[in-house]
Structures are given as structure tokens and as C-alpha cells.
Amino acid sequence: TIPVLEEGRKTADPAAQELVDRAAEAWTPIWETGAPVNLHVAAGWLTTIRRLGHALQRVNPELRIDLVREELGALHVHNLAPRDRAAEMVIDMYTVVLQRTCDQCGSHGSRHERNGWVSVRCSAHAPQ
């Protein structure tokens, strides 16, 4: 797993860092002013997360987000302000997509649970 860290922190893998930087760039216009870009998802979700950021900018340029994270195999977007039903619908759509996307590589995946940890993984990355 390559965690996506807060803006300004770096991963050990330059290719992974490029994905992190590109995803964070998509979110910068809708991030809380002056706050770091807090993306807490694994590398396999980054392309879709970047697309979500761009989609939210198109739906509502005034939208502000505080945190985007994965928990229990699902996407969570925090501090959606102002409340916007269209933006919530876009987030819901992307949440459904990510529930079928391997969080490690971005391939088609399914929900797996092991020792209380829930993740979405393809057959190659499924827990043994």
C-alpha cells in the first residue's frame, strides 16, 4: 500500500509521488483556504479521486472540502460546504465506482475483510 499523505509530505516512490501530486492538484481549488490537501487513500484510487476533484469543481466552484479518505473500503468526503445536492450526488456516484476499484492498482476489485480490516482488492491483491 502506498498511502497518500498530506500535501508537503513525500512518498518514497517517485512514480507514486507524481500520482499524489496530480490528485492533490485537482483538489486544490476546492480545498479549505490555507489548509493542506488531505487525501488519505491508496494509490489505486488516485486516478478516480483526481477525476472526482475535477467533477466537483465543474458542479460547484464554490465548494470547499476538508478531507478525502477511505474507511472500511468506502470513500468519505468531509466538510462539504456549502451543502450542495448535485455535489453530493457526484460523490455518491464516485463512491459506487470506488467500491469496485482495487485500492492498490485501480483494476476491478471487490470488497474483502480480514481481521476486521475492510478493503477493495482485485484478485492479484486480495488478502490471503
VMD Tcl script that draws the C-alpha trace (Angstrom):
set ca {
  {0.00 0.00 0.00}
  {1.26 3.46 -0.88}
  {-0.57 5.86 1.41}
  {-1.37 9.31 0.17}
  {-0.12 11.74 2.74}
  {-0.93 15.35 3.48}
  {0.35 17.89 0.99}
  {4.01 18.64 1.55}
  {4.88 15.12 2.75}
  {6.54 12.83 0.24}
  {6.31 9.13 -0.55}
  {9.45 7.04 -1.10}
  {8.42 6.12 -4.66}
  {8.80 8.95 -7.25}
  {6.10 7.46 -9.52}
  {3.68 7.26 -6.60}
  {4.55 10.83 -5.61}
  {3.64 12.02 -9.11}
  {0.20 10.40 -8.72}
  {-0.19 12.03 -5.31}
  {0.77 15.45 -6.66}
  {-1.58 15.18 -9.67}
  {-4.51 14.13 -7.47}
  {-3.84 16.90 -4.96}
  {-3.65 19.45 -7.78}
  {-7.20 18.57 -8.85}
  {-8.47 19.24 -5.33}
  {-6.57 22.46 -4.56}
  {-9.26 24.87 -5.89}
  {-11.96 23.30 -3.67}
  {-9.87 22.79 -0.56}
  {-10.44 24.81 2.58}
  {-8.44 28.02 2.10}
  {-4.99 27.70 3.59}
  {-5.48 24.08 4.67}
  {-3.27 21.24 3.43}
  {-4.72 18.86 0.87}
  {-5.68 15.85 2.99}
  {-6.07 12.86 0.70}
  {-5.92 9.60 2.63}
  {-6.40 6.87 0.02}
  {-4.15 4.22 -1.50}
  {-2.51 4.57 -4.91}
  {-5.09 2.54 -6.83}
  {-7.79 5.12 -6.16}
  {-5.80 8.22 -7.10}
  {-6.85 8.49 -10.75}
  {-10.53 8.25 -9.82}
  {-10.05 10.68 -6.91}
  {-8.47 13.16 -9.35}
  {-11.47 12.81 -11.67}
  {-13.81 13.36 -8.72}
  {-11.98 16.58 -7.82}
  {-12.40 17.91 -11.36}
  {-16.07 16.86 -11.46}
  {-16.78 18.67 -8.19}
  {-15.11 21.84 -9.49}
  {-17.44 21.77 -12.51}
  {-20.54 21.13 -10.39}
  {-19.85 23.87 -7.85}
  {-16.73 26.08 -7.99}
  {-17.62 27.47 -4.54}
  {-17.48 24.03 -2.92}
  {-14.97 23.54 -0.08}
  {-13.66 20.17 1.15}
  {-11.55 19.41 4.23}
  {-10.69 15.70 3.96}
  {-10.98 12.85 1.47}
  {-10.30 9.39 2.88}
  {-11.00 5.69 2.62}
  {-12.50 3.82 5.54}
  {-13.85 0.28 5.56}
  {-13.45 0.08 1.78}
  {-15.55 3.17 1.11}
  {-14.88 6.78 0.11}
  {-15.60 9.52 2.66}
  {-15.56 13.24 1.83}
  {-15.67 15.61 4.81}
  {-16.83 19.19 5.37}
  {-18.77 19.65 2.19}
  {-19.62 23.35 2.25}
  {-21.81 24.88 1.13}
  {-24.17 21.91 1.17}
  {-24.83 21.03 -2.43}
  {-27.11 18.19 -3.55}
  {-25.54 18.00 -7.00}
  {-22.05 17.64 -5.47}
  {-23.34 15.01 -3.05}
  {-24.76 13.06 -6.00}
  {-21.39 13.21 -7.80}
  {-19.63 11.97 -4.65}
  {-22.18 9.16 -4.31}
  {-21.54 8.11 -7.91}
  {-17.78 8.02 -7.42}
  {-18.22 6.16 -4.13}
  {-20.04 3.38 -6.01}
  {-17.25 3.26 -8.62}
  {-14.55 3.04 -5.94}
  {-16.37 0.23 -4.15}
  {-15.43 -1.85 -7.23}
  {-11.90 -0.47 -7.72}
  {-8.80 -2.14 -6.26}
  {-7.21 0.35 -3.88}
  {-3.75 -0.99 -4.79}
  {-3.73 -0.94 -8.61}
  {-7.03 0.57 -9.83}
  {-8.27 -2.63 -11.52}
  {-11.74 -4.07 -10.99}
  {-11.99 -5.28 -7.40}
  {-14.37 -6.47 -4.74}
  {-14.78 -5.98 -1.00}
  {-12.55 -8.10 1.24}
  {-12.47 -8.34 5.01}
  {-9.61 -9.77 7.03}
  {-9.06 -9.44 10.76}
  {-11.51 -6.54 10.93}
  {-9.86 -4.62 8.05}
  {-12.03 -3.96 5.01}
  {-10.54 -3.16 1.62}
  {-11.39 -3.28 -2.06}
  {-8.96 -5.51 -3.93}
  {-8.55 -7.27 -7.26}
  {-7.72 -10.98 -7.34}
  {-3.97 -10.22 -7.52}
  {-4.04 -8.02 -4.38}
  {-6.74 -9.81 -2.35}
  {-5.69 -10.73 1.18}
  {-4.65 -14.36 1.55}
}
mol new
graphics top color blue
foreach p $ca { graphics top sphere $p radius 0.5 }
foreach p [lrange $ca 0 end-1] q [lrange $ca 1 end] { graphics top cylinder $p $q radius 0.2 }
display resetview
